[in-house]
Amino acid sequence: METLIFFLRQMLNFSIPLLIVAIGSMYSSRSGVVNIGLDGIMIMGAFTSFMFIRFTEGIMPPQLQIIIAIIISIATGLIFSLLHAFASINLNADQIISGQALNMFAPAFSVFAARIILGDSIISFRNFFIIEEIPFLSKIPFIGDILFRDVYLTTYLGFIVLIVANFVLYRTRFGLRLRACGEHPQAPDSVGINVRKFRYFGVMISGALGGLGGLVFVLPNSTNFNGQVSGYGFLALAVMIFGQWSPMKIFFASMFFGSLKTMSAIYSGLPFFNTLGIPSEFYKLMPYLITMIVLAFGPKGLTGPRAEGKPFQKGMS
């Protein structure tokens, strides 16, 4: 039982950032803009938030510190994503190239800036942010040990993002208009809806959640940030596609891929896998290999919004 609880805790650490970033990507895609710059956005969000954490260690309570870091990561991701939004929506640039430009810029900038500010390319920090237990809730059998004991505040953000996304996308006027802009933008345009504005909203939300995802990914898994997020932005895109651009399906997809990532990270601590005699390289490769297999031979009809990736010209059909 202890092994299972340990595995599920670690799975949440890998699955929650996937969930947050994949849902962010869904907003952008639903509006009609492909955002493959999520890796770069995650890096920028992690860079600014951990730089803040580094310089404020011991100055304020850890949980207040992490709340401010969350706000900083969201703001950073949102602002950085505006570069992609402007290029894709205003300039009608190729959305793949624009997103990839963010991915190329972010790691180089974070390493360069860290060296200038700290004299080192790695931002190290002391991790005092774990919550040992939440009173009463931690006493719930099994669930309490997983969700309410030895957890991070950021863990709960994933569930909040999921609930909000499911409501906004299918229960609000904003969600209806956002989806319309990604399916057939001429229709909302014909009734006076500003398609470009809604596409900006989609990209900005994806940027905000992408920046948050960078913080959420690094915090429970390391005590330093080296300008990389292990390709999690690209893996989140695969999660979004496998989840068919639907919040609840994205949730289950993120849990699946998170479990694979967990297995590749902690297999050496699980007796069963040690007895199999499988090379360690296989476990490290497994999440990405299975990702390609699932996307290639998985459920049919994995097609996104019909206007996704297509520039919008007002008044043109």
Steps between C-alpha positions, in 0.01 A plus 500: 500500500783741584656437159170576326452823697857605420444429129174696488655799678783508250254454214318816606829691498546409133135500392383835640741716294404298193134563574548875550710555187285271282184686600680826423586366157136400455383860547736620229409221259128547562540865401672399176868558586752217533737568788804274489698759697386351830843361581649847477211653693545244779870583518436873527234451767733275700795740456328810636317320782808316626712811468245664731514204738879511501514869599222484759612192695454557871328836451139379504303187594552219245132468402468875443821483299362225279169685448689806373720274286185351347376848407839587350511181292149564365580862413828404334339230285218732397735783399741268317214339306403840361799475265349187350153654492618814319698303242223246439192723513614845390779405260348169383839336550544125488381388843742208522801718429379770740451249781833333435670841523378524860639153571840601365516836676387400850772252608779718360361810671445328837855361509652831388295707746574261788872527435482880487292526820629207706832417340369147436272353235313294761247659734512301823246542779409345833173312487298585810168496318367153573188484718543214747128451555167675477300457823200267488530435125829315545315246719287377210609141429723462192382825333631703793847349465513586129336841477529656844831384644848605382360701209567834336253783464560484125354149488151635553537755223466227240157397627389864519614560141313187387171596667516859375589393144216251483254767616635785286523301180152347508292716734587860413450737209876556492562127450243476223653793314852370551406163350321668212813698417697176472241310299359750251622855575295657220180411688573699819657774286175535305310586821752754622722287724865606493672177400850639541422610854379155596806342342712734710307382806566137408874552457527713814324236712728232357798719586380563854445128563824411324699734724323354804577150374872578500492581871274205581729258313828603662386564858424144623764327288819699559683757711647686203401629158744465212304658215330177390161334557581161342286560191185517713346763274511261206373212712210722609410551133483123460280479810266764356472315168448163669241670721317620188501867605258421786584591863385175659665283237817707538486426873500124445766529229724701733458236773597229251808676369589617851500140620740407219729788591485397866593143416800619300614716794456263797523151346825432689312539829232247407606139570282350225672691220845422635433129456419537129856575396394764248767765419444835671507679164174330406314647798629849421398465136165336574278812552605652169492170311148421620397858418596446135331159489177632654482798265578283198271206574264638766138606464403607151363840419751695710444817304503842660282804438451549127649850491794415726822636358327697225548880490178698519423777253197707594220485244653207309324165479 
